[in-house]
Amino acid sequence: MYRQVEVISDLISTPRRVLESLSCDSLPLARHQDLIREAASVGKTFHEIFMKFADVHFAINHARVITQDDLRRVDSCIVDFMATYRMKFPTHSITPKMHLLEAHAVEQLERFGVGFGLLNEQGGELVHTEFNRTGRAVHGMKDDLQRLLTIMRRHHTSTVPEVQAQYIPAVKRKTEE
């Protein structure tokens, strides 16, 4: 499963690295070492949480068709993430977004049959990016309406599972040499 290991490792190790690089003349050496150990311990906790959330993020934040196997994997990743969160932060509350993730995400994915990439703010950005990419591919078309229809047709064909299942790609004819 895809994970942003390098980014997460850099993020959680920064406090420890900063503390190690500081000359703490105003602190006793033992206290400085305690702070470094505490930063490393907090970093380890957050590393585990962030890695589990990275699994969830990768499983849901896309615009691909979702299979039953995908749904089981998403559910497993969410259950694992939430169990770890509750274990590591027993006094913290569950945010509304975490509740939505835990209680409703799998149901929504099953209902729509595609990742959240088409259903949320990032989905809007994803669609915008795809429209721009397709627009560059058809920029040579002189008729504005035909260009827009081509962009919309391509978007519809690539994002609606029922259309994808029925779509038959055009067969290129061999040209005589």
N, C-alpha and C positions, 0 to 999 in steps of 0.2 A: 504494500500500500504506500502511496506517495506521501511523503512528509517533508515539511520545510525544516529539516534537521539543522542545517547550517544557520538559518535565520534565528531559529528558536535558541540554539546554543549561544549565539552571539548576544541575543537579547538577555538571557538569564545570567550570563557570566559577566556582564558589564558592571554591575555594582561591586562584585568581588574584585575585578581588575582595577577599577577606580580606587577602591580602598587600598589595594596593594601598592598602587603607584603613588599614593599620597605620603608625604612626610608628615607624620602626626606628632610634631614636637609638643603640642599642647595635651596630648593623651599619653598615659602610661603605655608602654609597649605591650603589656599583657591585655589591656583593654582594646588596643588596636588589633591584636591577634584575635580576640573574641569577636570583634566586629567582622573581621574577614571570615571567620568560621560561620558566623550567623548568616552572612550574605551568601556563602556557599550552600548552607542548608536551605535557605529560602529559595535559592536558585534551583536546587535539586527538586524541591516540591513543585515549583512552577514549571520546570522542565517536563515533569510527568504529566501535569494537567495540560500544558500546551501541546504536547505530542498527541495526547488522546483527542484533544479538540481538533488538531490537524487531520486526524483520521476522519472525524465527523465532517469537517469542512470539505475535504476531498470527496467524500461519499455523496454529499448533497448539493454542493455548489457548482453545478454544471448544467448544460442544456441537453444532455443526452437522454435517450429513452431509458427508463428504469425497469429492470426485470425483477422477478420474484427473488432471485438470488441477491440482487442489489439491495432490495428492501430488507432482506434478512441481515445483510452486512451493515446497512445503515442502522437498523435497530440495535444490533450488537454493539456498534461503535458508540451510539448514544447512551445505551445502558452502561457501558464501561466508563465512559466519560463522566456521567452523572454519579455513578457509584464512587469513583475516585474523588470527585469534587466533594461529595458529602463526607467521605472519609478524611480527606485532607483539611477541609474547612467545616467542621461540624457545627460551629456557631454562626456561620454565615447563612443568610437566607437565599432562597432560589429566586433569581430575577424573573420578571415576566418573560423575557426572551428565552431563558433557560426552560421555563415551564412550557412555552410553545414548542421548543425543540423536543423536550421529553414526552409531552403528552399528545402532540398533534402533528409533528413533522412526518412521521412514517405514514400516517393516514393521508396527509395531503399529497405526499409523493405517490402513494398508491392511487389516489383519486385522479391525479392529473397525468401520471405515467411518465413524467419527465422530471429532471432535477430542478432545483429552485432557481437555476440560472435564468429561467424564463418567467419566474413568478415574483421577483423582488427587485429592489433597487439595482443590485448588481446585474440582474437580468436585463434591466433597461439599458444599462451601459453595454452589456454584451450585444444586445440587439443593435444598438447604435453603432458599435464597432463593426458588426457584420454588415450592416447597411452601407457603411462607408467603404468597406473592403469590396463588396459587390459593386458599389457605385464606381469604384476605380476600374473594375473589370469591364464595365459597360460604358465607360465615359465616351467612347467613340460613336455611340448611337446618336444620331442627329435629332430624332423625335423625342422630346422630353417625356411625353406620356408613355411611349414604348419603353424608354429607359426605366421609368418608375414601375411600370407593370412587370418588367423583367426582374427588377430588384425584389418586388413583393412576391412574385411567383417563386423565386429561388428561396426566399425566406420561408414562405409557407411550406414548400416542398421539403425543406431541411428540418423544420421544427415540429410538424404535426405528425405523430406516429402513424396515424391511419393513412395519411398521404404517402409517407415514406414506404409503407408496406405495399402500396399499390403502384408506386412510381416505377416506371420502366425507363431506364436511361436510353437516350437516342443511340442508335447504332451508326457508327461512322461507315460510310460507303468507301469501298476501295476505288481509287481513281486510276484510270488507265494511264500508263506512262508512255 
